[in-house]
């Protein structure tokens, strides 16, 4: 009987199939190194037809699989546990770019920043800008509904996706749109199937190509850095700015441990090391009137207790300030060999109180918490650098993060804004959602993947899905109560 790896090799070429354990080591984790799973094999199609044929071979074999782009995810969502890993990074063509319609159609392996570079000659850019945008791919952004600092004003991936060609786990190829798009046959209207697909974390199928909106470059951009002697004051400034009716393009907060990590790294941005927190604020739009917004932001920051407010004088200074923010996660590699990152979203009005609570939780469990997050929309990112090989430290980190997430849920928040549920946040799903809601999620998943072969074990705990628990248990050998 021909092995699955051999069948896949006939489609993509033997050089693009990996089955040796030592070669698969690099795919054991994503950007959250504390979670690790070993794939059984990895296959890397290089064309649309190869991708579709690979999925059809996996369907015929009844083989589960996990799609993976650049592996920059932060929830363990692209890990394959002794099943096939389907790598999409070779599918990196920009198929079309229409500067008049302001759209682009791309393959899933196109890097986020590469799309913006392609639009630059037309004064267009792709607005969703995760911190990993120089590496992360559009296919991964679709899977996670990625955001980034500028999603405060411009919206997340879903707000920019128009249409996608998708290969379902069965091997069927379908076109998904928002339901309000005029189709080639002249019809319009229907279900927003693309809205269901974006953010499904690879559980509904695989993107073959996607058409996205491009955004015109603003006429003028101003970037400010305000520093504070208290984190609470920075959180208060955030609320004041939004309450004043000003909508910044981005409004980011970094606390002192994060500042120290950045300024001690190659990404040093000139942040004041003695500040308890800084706010990185960007306003953009028409040149006329923008100075009024800059002045108002500065006044509101000073009223909240800002020690200084600095305005970047040119593009180079702006880029330097943003480099420190974008590379903050990487800079924490100087602090410890491992990092756990969380992604709760809470009401903006609760930011100051919750940051105090997070600090107290860190002190109680004797762990160092570095906060760097999207303050404008309340998307917290508490990070704990630690040594995963130290059992006592790992236990304290896990206890602290569990307490933080529980506190955010109790404050009326949710467990993810952009990193996804993946494996990391599975334990909180039953705490956040009712059994009926989780069952509805499973029913929706079954429409796209009734056999649960696409990214099994992620997002929704099977034990919460009444109708599909038996199917998944029989198909994949799940033990009673196990999440698959």
C-alpha atoms as one frame of an Amber mdcrd trajectory, in Angstrom:
protein
   0.000   0.000   0.000   1.430   3.429  -0.967   2.181   5.628   2.027   0.437
   8.979   2.413   3.779  10.787   2.187   4.511   9.065  -1.130   1.087  10.028
  -2.515   1.679  13.635  -1.535   5.179  13.529  -3.031   3.739  12.584  -6.416
   1.708  15.802  -6.358   4.218  18.363  -5.064   7.536  16.582  -5.625   9.419
  14.570  -3.019  11.537  17.607  -2.091   8.403  19.312  -0.770   7.300  16.535
   1.569   9.004  16.079   4.945   8.514  12.961   7.019  11.801  12.686   8.957
  11.405  13.616  12.634  14.577  15.714  12.757  13.433  17.820   9.801  10.016
  18.350  11.371  11.465  19.848  14.556  11.089  23.421  13.254   7.324  22.907
  12.974   6.810  21.762  16.576   5.698  25.218  17.746   4.449  28.558  16.505
   5.449  31.923  18.021   4.178  30.738  21.417   7.073  28.386  22.234   5.602
  26.944  25.424   3.167  24.822  23.373   4.694  22.092  21.213   3.275  19.300
  19.050   5.085  17.115  16.524   3.534  16.674  13.044   3.615  13.264  11.387
   4.589  14.783   8.043   4.580  18.150   6.270   3.632  18.912   2.672   4.224
  22.183   0.816   2.232  22.683  -2.408   3.562  25.284  -4.804   0.535  25.932
  -7.004  -3.207  26.285  -6.683  -3.798  22.935  -8.400  -1.285  21.186  -6.147
  -2.996  22.600  -3.045  -6.420  21.385  -4.157  -5.098  17.950  -5.097  -3.293
  17.603  -1.755  -6.500  18.340   0.163  -8.381  15.815  -1.980  -5.797  13.110
  -1.297  -6.043  13.827   2.435  -9.847  13.622   2.170  -9.717  10.274   0.377
  -7.417   8.946   3.095  -9.623  10.380   5.880  -6.480  12.125   7.151  -6.676
  15.121   9.514  -4.466  18.109   8.697  -3.459  21.557   9.920  -2.846  24.509
   7.593   0.136  26.702   8.405   1.476  29.946   6.990   4.507  31.637   8.521
   3.999  30.137  11.992   3.806  33.568  13.649   0.599  32.743  15.548   0.465
  33.119  19.326  -2.101  30.521  20.413  -0.727  27.164  19.248  -3.323  27.241
  16.488  -1.056  25.984  13.683   0.360  22.960  15.524  -0.126  19.483  14.074
  -0.263  16.706  16.671   0.966  13.576  14.828  -1.052  14.514  11.733  -0.278
  16.202   8.405   0.941  19.781   8.389  -0.088  21.617   5.212   2.354  24.477
   4.639   1.187  27.334   2.403   4.219  29.612   2.310   5.148  28.693  -1.291
   1.827  30.078  -2.568   2.990  33.686  -2.568   1.800  35.273  -5.808  -0.097
  38.543  -5.998  -2.535  37.482  -8.706  -4.048  40.886  -9.422  -3.852  44.437
  -8.118  -6.446  46.933  -9.327  -5.551  50.509  -8.263  -8.869  51.845  -9.595
 -11.064  49.407  -7.663  -8.493  49.453  -4.821  -8.424  45.676  -4.523  -5.851
  42.928  -4.699  -6.240  39.172  -5.172  -3.482  37.153  -3.532  -2.481  33.618
  -2.687  -2.416  32.649   1.004   1.378  32.722   1.342   1.753  36.398   0.409
   3.440  38.235   3.284   1.347  41.025   4.800   3.979  43.757   4.344   4.699
  42.622   0.770   1.122  43.483  -0.184   1.549  47.007   1.156   4.813  47.361
  -0.773   3.020  46.296  -3.950   0.365  48.963  -3.404   2.844  51.734  -2.558
   3.372  52.977  -6.161  -0.378  53.629  -6.287  -0.425  55.313  -2.840  -2.362
  52.348  -1.474  -1.655  50.018   1.439  -3.137  46.991   3.176  -4.447  48.364
   6.464  -4.401  45.351   8.878  -0.880  45.490  10.328  -0.055  42.821  12.939
   3.271  43.300  14.707   4.521  40.296  12.720   3.539  41.906   9.398   7.042
  41.555   7.932   6.662  37.764   8.228   2.997  36.786   8.676   0.936  35.799
   5.647  -2.465  36.874   4.374  -3.770  33.303   4.668  -2.839  33.269   8.354
  -4.368  36.720   8.808  -7.627  35.374   7.339  -7.537  32.356   9.669  -7.058
  34.489  12.790  -8.940  37.633  11.692  -5.721  39.509  12.448  -5.732  43.123
  13.561  -2.750  45.231  14.563  -2.230  48.737  15.941  -4.081  50.488  13.121
  -7.223  48.345  13.403  -8.506  50.931  15.897  -9.431  53.226  12.997  -9.286
  50.965   9.950 -10.696  47.661  11.204  -9.467  44.069  11.295  -8.953  41.572
   8.460 -12.680  40.844   8.109 -13.323  44.510   7.308 -10.971  44.288   4.312
 -11.797  40.831   2.906 -14.165  40.774  -0.075 -14.105  37.267  -1.503 -12.153
  34.037  -1.073 -11.681  30.853  -3.045 -11.566  28.028  -0.517 -10.951  24.319
  -0.721 -13.129  22.589   1.867 -11.741  19.600   3.796 -13.770  17.347   1.465
 -11.780  18.683  -1.507 -14.678  20.732  -2.883 -13.679  24.192  -4.127 -16.095
  27.016  -3.299 -16.174  30.802  -3.526 -17.215  32.637  -0.376 -18.276  36.285
  -0.244 -19.940  38.705   2.141 -23.448  38.118   0.791 -23.700  41.720  -0.440
 -21.323  41.358  -3.394 -22.636  41.323  -6.971 -21.643  37.984  -8.495 -20.587
  37.207 -12.056 -24.047  35.840 -12.862 -25.661  39.131 -11.801 -27.150  37.835
  -8.549 -26.572  39.474  -5.193 -27.341  38.769  -1.569 -27.248  35.721   0.652
 -25.421  34.514   3.721 -22.161  36.143   4.802 -20.177  32.917   4.434 -16.887
  34.777   4.192 -17.681  36.405   7.523 -18.075  32.940   9.028 -14.842  31.721
   7.447 -12.590  34.618   8.479 -11.367  33.914  11.992 -12.269  30.215  11.891
  -8.613  29.360  12.610  -8.259  26.806   9.835 -11.168  24.703  11.075 -13.383
  25.339   8.023 -10.988  24.780   5.125  -7.982  26.229   3.278  -7.722  29.543
   1.426  -6.707  29.153  -2.219  -6.849  32.887  -2.934  -8.488  35.942  -1.387
  -9.516  39.349  -2.669  -8.971  42.206  -0.228  -9.545  45.956  -0.152  -6.575
  48.309  -0.288  -6.705  51.612   1.574  -5.528  54.978   0.210  -2.493  56.393
   2.006  -3.499  59.297   4.259  -2.540  62.774   3.126  -0.658  63.370   6.363
   0.403  61.322   9.399   1.519  62.548  12.843   2.954  60.252  15.518   3.209
  61.249  19.179   4.913  59.660  22.176   3.576  60.579  25.618   5.282  59.280
  28.764   3.795  58.893  32.217   5.003  58.257  35.759   1.973  56.015  36.430
   0.464  53.309  34.213  -2.978  54.285  35.478  -2.491  57.800  34.064  -1.658
  56.400  30.608  -4.848  54.321  30.706  -6.795  57.417  31.778  -5.351  59.394
  28.848  -6.574  56.685  26.494 -10.152  57.057  27.737  -9.949  60.861  27.551
  -8.823  60.830  23.917 -11.610  58.511  22.764 -14.221  60.308  24.882 -13.212
  63.596  23.210 -14.386  62.203  19.878 -10.904  61.849  18.420 -10.299  58.615
  16.524  -6.557  57.985  16.326  -5.257  55.628  13.676  -3.451  53.846  16.515
  -3.220  54.180  20.292  -0.710  51.803  21.908   0.484  51.437  25.519   3.790
  50.013  26.735   4.748  49.732  30.393   8.159  50.051  32.052   9.257  46.383
  31.808   8.446  46.471  28.082  10.250  49.798  27.627  13.318  48.383  29.356
  13.312  45.267  27.145  12.992  47.347  23.958  15.599  49.926  24.909  18.100
  47.187  25.818  17.690  45.537  22.413  18.668  46.310  18.815  15.162  47.773
  18.429  15.838  50.691  20.826  13.438  53.474  19.878  14.389  56.243  22.269
  11.633  55.579  24.803  12.404  57.094  28.237  13.644  54.234  30.417  12.382
  55.843  33.627   8.778  56.133  32.442   6.157  53.903  34.062   4.367  53.798
  30.698   4.317  55.409  27.281   1.488  55.932  24.817   2.296  55.757  21.109
  -0.441  57.707  19.367  -0.907  58.205  15.644  -3.411  60.511  13.955  -3.821
  60.729  10.207  -6.067  62.049   7.460  -6.420  65.267   5.511  -3.622  67.751
   6.167  -6.111  70.535   6.911  -7.184  70.313  10.526  -4.794  67.547  11.564
  -2.759  69.942  13.707  -5.917  70.553  15.750  -6.119  66.819  16.526  -2.428
  66.714  17.452  -2.853  69.669  19.787  -5.970  68.132  21.361  -4.230  64.775
  21.943  -1.262  66.519  23.539  -3.530  68.581  25.804  -5.530  65.508  26.878
  -2.374  63.535  27.649  -0.969  66.347  29.777  -4.286  66.692  31.586  -4.088
  62.993  32.448  -0.583  63.443  33.898   1.799  63.029  30.956   5.301  64.158
  31.824   6.255  64.953  28.230   4.571  64.655  24.834   6.859  64.364  21.821
   5.828  64.665  18.172   7.906  62.810  15.560   9.483  65.356  13.210   9.924
  63.181  10.133   9.307  59.733   8.636  12.557  58.346  10.036  11.624  59.284
  13.603   8.125  57.859  13.101   9.600  54.593  11.824  11.933  54.353  14.808
   9.116  54.859  17.306   7.045  52.196  15.563   9.960  49.755  15.290  10.188
  49.625  19.082   6.471  48.849  19.359   6.352  46.328  16.521   9.407  44.436
  17.776   8.555  44.525  21.476   7.698  40.816  21.565  11.027  39.947  19.970
  12.900  42.229  22.363  11.590  40.190  25.293  13.813  37.350  24.103  16.598
  39.177  25.957  14.697  38.788  29.221  14.045  35.018  29.173  14.125  32.109
  26.701  10.345  31.636  26.613   7.327  33.921  26.516   3.638  33.462  27.174
   1.339  36.069  25.615  -2.319  36.673  26.318  -4.894  38.537  24.288  -7.930
  39.537  26.338 -10.238  42.371  25.262 -11.850  44.434  28.021 -13.993  47.583
  28.216 -11.755  50.655  27.827 -13.247  52.129  30.979 -11.819  49.175  32.933
  -8.230  49.482  31.680  -6.774  51.361  34.660  -8.373  49.042  37.218  -7.404
  45.878  35.335  -3.795  46.989  34.875  -3.575  47.470  38.650  -5.047  43.995
  39.124  -2.613  42.454  36.618   0.330  44.027  38.457  -0.953  42.610  41.760
  -1.351  39.156  40.197   2.238  39.298  38.932   3.527  40.251  42.379   1.512
  37.509  44.057   2.867  34.792  41.758   6.382  36.288  41.587   6.435  36.650
  37.799   7.446  39.602  35.640   4.571  40.891  33.502   5.283  43.110  30.505
   2.278  44.948  29.101   2.274  46.111  25.471  -1.124  46.396  23.874  -3.766
  48.146  21.783  -5.087  50.525  24.423  -7.490  52.288  22.075  -9.747  49.250
  21.758  -8.987  47.629  25.117  -7.051  44.706  23.607  -4.681  43.712  26.426
  -1.458  41.787  25.793   0.055  40.843  29.158   3.326  38.978  28.470   5.393
  36.920  30.876   8.983  36.074  29.883  10.069  32.902  31.684  12.072  29.676
  31.517   9.758  26.841  30.502  12.343  24.293  31.657  11.916  25.453  35.271
   8.903  23.534  36.589   8.242  25.848  39.537   8.436  28.994  37.409   6.227
  27.441  34.715   3.579  26.573  37.314   3.590  30.129  38.667   3.329  31.586
  35.158   0.387  29.320  34.312  -1.382  30.239  37.564  -0.843  33.961  36.937
  -2.133  33.816  33.377  -5.186  31.803  34.401  -5.980  34.370  37.079  -5.519
  37.254  34.613  -7.837  35.710  32.046 -10.471  34.901  34.665 -10.318  38.478
  35.896 -10.751  39.863  32.367 -13.775  37.647  31.753 -15.310  38.776  35.055
 -14.826  42.397  33.965 -17.031  41.811  30.934 -14.174  41.049  28.560 -13.463
  38.236  26.160 -10.492  35.922  25.697  -9.086  36.960  22.338  -9.015  39.977
  20.091  -6.628  38.826  17.372  -4.436  35.893  18.441  -7.180  33.287  18.286
  -8.217  30.507  20.643  -6.066  27.717  19.201  -4.888  25.367  21.916  -3.867
  28.005  24.421  -7.313  29.394  25.251  -9.391  26.209  25.043  -9.698  26.013
  28.856 -11.556  29.345  28.924 -14.175  28.598  26.269 -16.598  26.869  28.634
 -16.069  29.663  31.149 -17.011  32.309  28.581 -19.763  30.613  26.541 -22.860
  28.610  27.397 -23.232  24.985  26.316 -25.829  26.002  23.713 -23.498  28.605
  22.208 -20.621  26.144  22.003 -22.934  23.590  20.426 -23.950  26.180  17.807
 -20.262  26.739  17.027 -19.806  23.008  16.516 -22.859  22.862  14.263 -21.487
  25.676  12.106 -18.127  23.935  11.892 -19.876  20.772  10.764 -21.328  22.609
   7.761 -17.787  23.152   6.457 -16.083  20.068   7.937 -18.488  17.378   9.181
 -15.639  14.946   9.887 -13.645  17.540  11.888 -10.430  16.780   9.992  -9.337
  20.419   9.506  -7.263  21.593  12.475  -8.724  19.085  14.958  -8.381  19.863
  18.649  -8.564  23.635  18.321 -10.972  26.460  19.210 -13.972  24.545  20.629
 -13.625  21.742  23.196 -15.336  18.641  21.819 -16.758  17.730  25.208 -18.892
  20.883  24.894 -20.370  19.754  21.573 -23.214  17.374  22.258 -24.031  16.388
  18.692 -20.492  16.002  17.349 -18.674  14.471  20.308 -19.433  10.929  19.204
 -18.400  11.592  15.605 -15.040  13.078  16.596 -14.383  10.405  19.209 -14.982
   7.580  16.748 -13.130   9.185  13.867 -10.002  10.310  15.701  -9.898   8.047
  18.741 -10.593  10.718  21.322 -10.852   9.570  24.907 -13.872  10.573  26.986
 -13.635  14.225  27.964 -10.631  14.877  25.706 -10.500  17.945  23.492  -9.607
  17.161  19.897
